[in-house]
């Protein structure tokens, strides 16, 4: 069991170190994975209170990283920071960043649901559904919900695990 966990950490570290060589903008990012079922609005409040916000995914690289971290722990789906504005009916990110990148599943988004969860692709769901969620702290970070709470640092401290 310990060997498997160590191998998972090494795999993630190798992935992160390789990804860092392609992006000089990623100087410091913190990834936090919290395993708590909450509605989208509860998850948003939790992330904004304890970190920065729900995760924002702005590129294929970020989506690939998010997918790899989800699949490592066998997670089926997590809330991300994308929601449909009730006034404009357009999707936008919880932290106010412009929505330009997407990975919707076939037939998504639907017309009725206002919040977004991701597994390997994105699905709109009722915001009242309880799901795990992904927070981030700092600019350009990706944070996913896992079996335990993990923190990843790019830069000085590369892999710390929080209980």
N, C-alpha and C positions, 0 to 999 in steps of 0.2 A: 504494500500500500504506500509506504513512504517513498520507495523507489519510483512508483508511478507518479506521485505528486511532484517529486523532484524533476522527473523527465518532463512533465507538463510545464513546470516553471522554466526549465531550460529551453524548451521549444518556444514558449512565448517570448523569452528573452532574446533568443536568436532571431525570431520574427521581428521583434521590436528594434533590435540593433540593425538589422538589414533595412528596415523601413526608415530608420533615422538617417541613414546615409543618403536617402533620396529626398529628404525634406529638411532643409536648414531652418525652416520656420518653427520646427518642433523642438524648442529648447527645454521647456518644462511642461509636462502634462501629468495629471494625476487621474488615475482610473480607479473608481471605487465600485465594487460589485456588492449589492445589498440584496439579500434574499428575504423580502417581505412582500406579501401580497397587499396591494393597495389599489384604489381607483387611480385614474390618471391624475386627477386634481390633488389627491392626497400625496401621490408620488411627486408631483411638481412642487408642492409645498415642502415636502421632506427634503428634496434636493436643494431648493432655494434656501432653506433654513440651515442645512448642514454642509452644503457644498456650494456650487454655483447655480446649477439648473439641471434639468433633464438633458440627456445627451443630444447633441446636434451632429448629424452625419452629413458632411458636405462633399465627399468624394468617394470614388471607388475604393481607394486605399483605406479610408476610414471604415467603409462598409465591410471590406474584407477582414480588417482587424476585428471589428465587432463580431462578425460571423465566426471567426476562429476562436475567439474567447467564449462565445456562447456554446459552441459545439464541444469545446474542451470539457465543459461541465454538464453537457447533456440538457441544456436549458431549451425549452420549447419556444418560448416567446417572452419578450420584455417590452415594457413601455419605452418609447423614445419621446423626445421633446416636440414632435410634430403634431399639430392639431389643426382643425378647421375653424377659422374665425366665424363666429355666429353672425356677424354683421355682413362681411364681404363674401362669406362662404368659400374663401380661398384658404389653402393650407399655409401655415406659417410656423416658424420655430418658436418655442416657448421663450427663448432668451432674446427674441427680436431679430435674430439674424435672418438674412434673405434666404428664402427657400428656392434652391436651384437644382439640387441633385435629388434623384429619387430612385427607388428600386421596388416599385409596386409589383405585387403578384398579379397574375392574369385575372382580369375582372375587378381589380382594385384601382383606385378607391371606389367604394360604393357611394350611394347618394345620401344615406341616412346617418352614418356613424361619424363622430367628430374627432376621435383620437386615434393615434397610430401606435401599433405594436410591431416588432420585428422578430423574425426568426431568421431564415436565410433570405427572406424577402419581407416587404412591408404589407401590413393589413390594417384597414381601418376597423375599429371596434367601438362599441359603446364605451364611453368614458367611465361608466359605472362598473365595468368588469374589473374584478381584482386580478392583477398581474404583478409579477416582479417588475423591476424597473431599473433604468440605467441613469446614474448621475455623472456629472463631470465637475472638476474643479480646475479652473484656469482656462486659458484660451486654447481653442482647437483640440480639446481633449475628448476622449471617448471613454465612457464608463458603462460597465455592464453589470447585470445582476447575476450572482453565482450562488453556489451552495454555501459558501462562506464569504466573508468580506475580504477582498484583496485590494491592495493599493499598489499601483505601478507608478514609478517615477521615471521620467526620461531625464537623463542627466546624472546628477550626483548619486542618488540612491535608486538603483534600478529595480529592485524587487523587495518589497516589504509586505508582510502579511499581517493584517490586523485581525484580532480575534472577533 
